[in-house]
Amino acid sequence: RQHKVVLFLPNPSDNIMASSNEAKWEVLYWPSTVGRGEMVKLIFEDQGVPYTLPIEEDDDKAWTKSPALVQFLQNQDGKLPYVLAPPILRRGDFIIFQAPAILRYLGKELGLLPDSPEDQVYADSLMETVTDLIAEGHDAWHPIEKIKGHAEQKKEAEAHFIPLYKEKRLPKFAAFFEKVLERANKGKDSVYLFGEKFTYVDIGLFHVFHGIRFQCPDEYKSLDIPRIRAFVEAVEKRPNIAAYLASERRFAYSNTGPTF
């Protein structure tokens, strides 16, 4: 037997982005996947913003699906914005897609941008680099055909692409972000990419390295990235993030790559 499940933030009061008279934000993404849509969930959860994530699952949670997402993608009505793929953020007729664009918009609306115009531009650059690292991980575990599952290309992935990611690509990106955190927090007690200021880019960086810690635990421990590890620990201890990670709203990792 099937039943619809709507995942939502349980305490939507006193929120600057959604009143009782406004439609709530709807996140459309592949169900049960800790992928790029997870960054949208994380920023909402951290900031206490109500949202819905419509999915369907059977009673024993053996499978899930998102008819709302499929319906949206298959029934776009000839108007703009025309959407290629999720994650999609929707409220009424207002639609955004692509995780970096969504996070930038929410960063502005929620006061999660760096303070200066110059730092805001640099934040954009960092967010694009986070997205590049996410793609590196995805493609290492799905090297032959991106739309197929990891199991269908596991042999090729494990023979060449995953080792290349672990030995070359991950260390390069990790060293870069370690240096950014070092320069941002030198001589300070702060841990974020812009010092004491928590921004939307911190959500992205946490997302990807939290996934790397799960999927590549040996590399995560052995790489010379003490600031990244301290950063991940600090973000996962933020009260709303900690509560979310311990809740049923958080999906489990699929063991098919660091993140999607």
C-alpha positions as CSV (number, residue, x, y, z in Angstrom):
1,R,0.0,0.0,0.0
2,Q,1.2,3.4,-0.9
3,H,0.8,6.6,1.1
4,K,2.0,10.2,0.5
5,V,4.5,11.6,2.9
6,V,5.3,15.3,3.0
7,L,8.5,16.1,4.9
8,F,8.4,19.6,6.5
9,L,10.0,21.7,9.1
10,P,8.0,21.2,12.2
11,N,8.3,24.7,13.7
12,P,7.5,27.3,11.0
13,S,6.6,30.2,13.3
14,D,8.4,33.6,13.4
15,N,9.9,33.1,10.0
16,I,10.9,36.0,7.8
17,M,10.3,34.3,4.5
18,A,6.9,32.6,5.0
19,S,3.8,33.8,6.9
20,S,0.7,31.9,7.6
21,N,-0.9,33.6,4.5
22,E,1.9,32.6,2.1
23,A,2.5,29.4,0.3
24,K,5.4,27.4,1.7
25,W,8.5,26.7,-0.2
26,E,8.4,23.4,-2.0
27,V,11.7,21.5,-2.8
28,L,11.5,19.1,-5.8
29,Y,14.3,16.6,-5.9
30,W,14.8,12.9,-6.4
31,P,13.5,11.2,-3.2
32,S,15.7,9.5,-0.7
33,T,18.9,10.9,-2.2
34,V,21.4,13.0,-0.4
35,G,22.3,15.0,-3.5
36,R,22.4,18.6,-4.6
37,G,18.9,19.1,-3.4
38,E,20.3,18.4,0.1
39,M,21.9,21.8,0.2
40,V,18.5,23.4,-0.2
41,K,17.1,21.4,2.7
42,L,20.2,22.2,4.8
43,I,19.8,26.0,4.4
44,F,16.1,25.8,5.2
45,E,16.7,23.6,8.2
46,D,19.5,25.7,9.6
47,Q,17.5,28.9,9.3
48,G,14.2,27.5,10.5
49,V,12.4,28.1,7.2
50,P,9.3,26.0,6.5
51,Y,9.4,23.9,3.4
52,T,7.8,20.8,1.9
53,L,9.4,17.9,0.1
54,P,6.6,15.8,-1.4
55,I,7.4,12.1,-1.9
56,E,5.6,8.8,-1.8
57,E,6.8,5.7,-0.1
58,D,5.4,2.3,0.8
59,D,4.6,1.4,4.3
60,D,8.0,-0.3,5.0
61,K,9.9,2.4,3.2
62,A,11.3,-0.1,0.7
63,W,11.0,2.5,-2.1
64,T,10.2,6.1,-2.6
65,K,9.3,8.3,-5.5
66,S,8.4,11.9,-6.3
67,P,5.3,12.1,-8.5
68,A,5.3,15.9,-8.0
69,L,8.8,16.2,-9.5
70,V,8.0,13.9,-12.5
71,Q,4.7,15.8,-13.1
72,F,6.5,19.1,-13.0
73,L,9.2,18.1,-15.5
74,Q,6.8,16.4,-17.9
75,N,4.2,19.2,-17.9
76,Q,6.0,22.5,-18.3
77,D,3.5,24.6,-20.1
78,G,5.6,26.6,-22.7
79,K,6.3,29.5,-20.4
80,L,9.5,30.6,-18.7
81,P,11.2,29.7,-16.5
82,Y,11.8,26.4,-18.3
83,V,13.6,23.9,-16.1
84,L,16.1,21.3,-17.1
85,A,16.6,19.2,-14.0
86,P,16.2,19.3,-10.2
87,P,16.8,20.6,-7.6
88,I,13.9,22.9,-8.1
89,L,12.6,25.4,-5.6
90,R,9.0,26.5,-6.0
91,R,6.6,28.8,-4.2
92,G,3.4,29.5,-6.2
93,D,4.6,30.6,-9.7
94,F,8.1,31.5,-8.5
95,I,10.6,28.9,-9.6
96,I,14.4,28.5,-9.3
97,F,16.5,25.6,-10.4
98,Q,20.2,24.7,-10.1
99,A,21.5,24.4,-6.5
100,P,24.1,27.3,-6.7
101,A,21.4,29.7,-8.0
102,I,19.0,28.6,-5.3
103,L,21.5,29.0,-2.5
104,R,22.6,32.4,-3.7
105,Y,19.0,33.6,-3.8
106,L,18.3,32.2,-0.3
107,G,21.6,33.6,1.0
108,K,20.4,37.0,0.0
109,E,16.9,36.6,1.4
110,L,18.1,35.1,4.7
111,G,21.1,37.4,5.3
112,L,23.6,34.6,4.6
113,L,25.8,36.7,2.1
114,P,29.2,38.0,3.0
115,D,29.2,41.6,4.0
116,S,31.2,43.3,1.2
117,P,30.4,43.3,-2.5
118,E,33.9,41.9,-3.1
119,D,33.3,39.0,-0.7
120,Q,29.9,38.3,-2.3
121,V,31.6,37.8,-5.6
122,Y,34.2,35.6,-4.1
123,A,31.4,33.6,-2.4
124,D,30.0,33.0,-5.9
125,S,33.4,31.7,-7.0
126,L,33.7,29.4,-4.0
127,M,30.2,28.0,-4.5
128,E,31.0,27.2,-8.1
129,T,34.1,25.4,-6.8
130,V,32.0,23.4,-4.4
131,T,29.8,22.4,-7.3
132,D,32.9,21.3,-9.3
133,L,34.0,19.1,-6.4
134,I,30.5,17.5,-6.1
135,A,30.6,16.8,-9.9
136,E,34.1,15.2,-9.5
137,G,32.7,12.8,-6.9
138,H,29.6,12.0,-8.8
139,D,31.5,11.3,-12.0
140,A,34.1,9.1,-10.3
141,W,31.4,6.7,-9.2
142,H,29.4,7.1,-12.4
143,P,32.1,7.4,-15.0
144,I,30.6,5.7,-18.1
145,E,27.0,7.0,-18.1
146,K,25.9,9.6,-15.7
147,I,22.2,8.7,-15.8
148,K,22.9,5.0,-14.9
149,G,23.4,3.7,-11.4
150,H,26.7,3.1,-9.8
151,A,26.2,-0.7,-9.7
152,E,26.0,-0.8,-13.5
153,Q,29.5,0.7,-13.9
154,K,31.1,-0.3,-10.6
155,K,33.8,-2.3,-12.3
156,E,35.1,0.6,-14.4
157,A,34.7,3.1,-11.5
158,E,36.7,1.0,-9.1
159,A,39.4,0.1,-11.6
160,H,40.4,3.6,-12.5
161,F,38.1,6.5,-11.7
162,I,37.6,6.2,-8.0
163,P,41.3,5.7,-7.3
164,L,42.0,8.8,-9.5
165,Y,39.5,10.8,-7.5
166,K,40.9,9.7,-4.2
167,E,44.6,10.1,-5.2
168,K,44.5,13.2,-7.4
169,R,41.3,15.2,-7.6
170,L,40.1,15.1,-3.9
171,P,43.5,16.2,-2.5
172,K,43.6,19.1,-4.9
173,F,40.2,20.5,-3.9
174,A,40.7,19.7,-0.3
175,A,44.0,21.6,-0.2
176,F,42.4,24.6,-1.8
177,F,39.5,24.8,0.7
178,E,41.9,24.1,3.6
179,K,43.9,27.2,2.5
180,V,40.8,29.3,2.2
181,L,39.7,28.4,5.7
182,E,43.2,29.0,7.0
183,R,43.4,32.5,5.5
184,A,39.8,33.4,6.5
185,N,40.4,32.4,10.1
186,K,44.1,33.1,10.8
187,G,44.5,34.4,14.3
188,K,40.8,34.0,15.0
189,D,38.6,31.6,16.9
190,S,36.2,31.4,13.9
191,V,35.9,28.5,11.5
192,Y,33.8,29.5,8.5
193,L,34.8,30.5,5.0
194,F,34.3,34.2,5.8
195,G,35.5,34.0,9.4
196,E,32.7,34.5,11.9
197,K,30.1,35.2,9.2
198,F,28.1,32.0,8.4
199,T,27.1,32.1,4.7
200,Y,25.3,30.0,2.1
201,V,28.7,28.8,0.8
202,D,29.3,27.2,4.2
203,I,26.2,25.1,3.6
204,G,27.7,23.9,0.3
205,L,31.1,23.1,1.7
206,F,29.6,21.2,4.7
207,H,27.4,19.2,2.3
208,V,30.3,18.0,0.2
209,F,32.8,17.2,2.9
210,H,30.2,15.6,5.1
211,G,29.6,13.2,2.2
212,I,33.3,12.7,1.6
213,R,33.7,11.8,5.3
214,F,31.2,9.1,4.8
215,Q,32.3,7.7,1.4
216,C,36.0,8.2,1.7
217,P,36.8,7.9,5.5
218,D,40.4,6.9,5.1
219,E,41.2,9.8,2.8
220,Y,39.2,12.2,5.1
221,K,41.3,11.1,8.0
222,S,44.7,11.1,6.2
223,L,44.5,14.3,4.3
224,D,46.2,17.3,5.9
225,I,42.9,19.2,6.4
226,P,42.5,20.0,10.1
227,R,40.5,23.2,9.4
228,I,38.1,21.4,7.1
229,R,37.5,18.7,9.8
230,A,37.0,21.4,12.4
231,F,34.6,23.2,10.1
232,V,32.5,20.1,9.4
233,E,32.3,19.4,13.1
234,A,31.3,23.0,13.9
235,V,28.5,23.1,11.3
236,E,27.0,19.7,12.3
237,K,26.8,21.0,15.9
238,R,24.8,24.1,14.9
239,P,21.5,23.4,16.8
240,N,19.1,23.2,13.8
241,I,21.6,21.2,11.7
242,A,22.2,18.7,14.5
243,A,18.5,18.2,15.0
244,Y,17.9,17.8,11.3
245,L,20.7,15.2,10.9
246,A,19.2,13.2,13.7
247,S,15.7,13.3,12.2
248,E,13.8,11.2,9.7
249,R,13.8,14.2,7.4
250,R,17.5,13.4,6.7
251,F,18.0,10.6,4.1
252,A,20.8,8.1,4.5
253,Y,23.8,8.0,2.2
254,S,23.5,5.5,-0.7
255,N,27.2,4.4,-0.8
256,T,27.3,5.4,-4.4
257,G,29.6,8.4,-4.2
258,P,30.4,11.2,-1.8
259,T,27.4,13.3,-3.0
260,F,25.4,13.9,-6.1
